[in-house]
Amino acid sequence: MTRTFPAALALVLTLALPALAQDPGKTVLEACGKCHSVKKVCAALGGKDKAAWLATVERMASKGAQVAQDQRPALAEWLAAQSAGAKPVCE
């Protein structure tokens, strides 16, 4: 039993890490930057609340942005928390 616990824990962490390790800044750069300059996103930072960002993320996803449905609320929350000029989006 002692040997199976570390193996089971490693399996659980391995399966959970992609969701936990998701970097919102990287997601913005990759998903948004495929279709337009991230300067558009940068210009909107600090000016939208979570609801406005969620509407934007949903609209962009409907146009092909690759952001998983379950990640969209967290991404919108992250975007709403960023101030104007925030990195890595505004680099």
SELO-186261 format. One line per field, with one value per residue (C-alpha): residue number from 1; residue in one letter; y negated, z negated, x. Coordinates in Angstrom, 3 decimals. Layout:
BEGIN
k (NUM,...)
r (A,...)
v (Y,...)
w (Z,...)
u (X,...)
***
This chain:
BEGIN
k (1,2,3,4,5,6,7,8,9,10,11,12,13,14,15,16,17,18,19,20,21,22,23,24,25,26,27,28,29,30,31,32,33,34,35,36,37,38,39,40,41,42,43,44,45,46,47,48,49,50,51,52,53,54,55,56,57,58,59,60,61,62,63,64,65,66,67,68,69,70,71,72,73,74,75,76,77,78,79,80,81,82,83,84,85,86,87,88,89,90,91)
r (M,T,R,T,F,P,A,A,L,A,L,V,L,T,L,A,L,P,A,L,A,Q,D,P,G,K,T,V,L,E,A,C,G,K,C,H,S,V,K,K,V,C,A,A,L,G,G,K,D,K,A,A,W,L,A,T,V,E,R,M,A,S,K,G,A,Q,V,A,Q,D,Q,R,P,A,L,A,E,W,L,A,A,Q,S,A,G,A,K,P,V,C,E)
v (0.000,-2.376,-2.035,-2.599,-5.911,-7.801,-6.297,-7.238,-10.745,-11.165,-10.063,-12.492,-15.380,-14.525,-14.585,-17.799,-19.784,-20.866,-22.609,-24.022,-25.072,-26.923,-30.317,-32.904,-35.287,-32.547,-31.617,-35.220,-35.434,-32.131,-32.174,-35.858,-36.335,-33.734,-36.007,-39.549,-41.520,-41.245,-45.042,-44.988,-43.054,-45.268,-48.392,-47.011,-45.988,-48.020,-49.073,-46.047,-44.129,-40.336,-40.263,-42.380,-40.233,-37.039,-38.385,-39.187,-35.775,-34.014,-36.093,-35.355,-31.645,-31.637,-33.009,-30.261,-31.275,-28.083,-28.580,-25.665,-26.351,-25.590,-27.984,-31.010,-32.337,-32.117,-33.795,-36.599,-37.040,-37.207,-39.754,-41.904,-41.907,-43.205,-46.878,-48.877,-47.941,-44.611,-42.047,-39.648,-40.863,-44.368,-43.490)
w (0.000,-0.728,2.824,4.439,2.698,4.324,7.693,7.315,6.170,9.142,11.500,10.007,10.172,13.742,14.803,12.900,13.887,17.353,15.847,12.915,14.977,17.644,18.102,19.030,20.531,22.798,23.732,24.755,26.822,28.565,28.988,29.730,31.636,34.241,35.839,34.909,33.149,29.369,29.409,29.673,26.398,24.817,25.701,23.864,20.658,17.670,19.377,19.185,16.309,16.153,17.841,20.759,21.139,21.005,23.791,25.822,25.179,26.121,29.299,30.292,29.543,31.844,34.545,33.987,31.036,29.408,25.761,24.038,22.801,19.187,19.335,20.630,17.292,15.689,18.713,18.572,14.854,15.492,18.294,16.106,13.351,15.645,15.723,18.840,20.238,18.370,19.499,21.224,23.384,23.871,24.547)
u (0.000,2.860,4.133,0.764,0.072,2.973,2.106,-1.550,-0.624,1.701,-1.065,-3.581,-1.107,-0.151,-3.781,-4.507,-1.417,-2.559,-5.575,-3.608,-0.606,-2.575,-0.927,-3.589,-1.041,0.251,-3.319,-4.021,-0.843,-1.522,-5.310,-5.803,-2.566,-3.509,-6.101,-5.085,-2.401,-2.469,-2.192,-6.011,-6.164,-3.516,-5.506,-8.555,-6.753,-7.878,-11.085,-13.392,-14.904,-15.190,-18.608,-17.367,-14.256,-16.321,-18.533,-15.404,-13.835,-17.087,-17.403,-13.808,-14.275,-17.307,-14.994,-12.428,-10.243,-9.008,-10.015,-11.697,-15.221,-14.276,-11.296,-13.191,-14.525,-11.069,-9.491,-12.062,-11.399,-7.654,-8.093,-10.359,-7.733,-4.986,-4.138,-3.349,0.035,0.239,2.770,3.006,0.122,1.510,5.146)
***
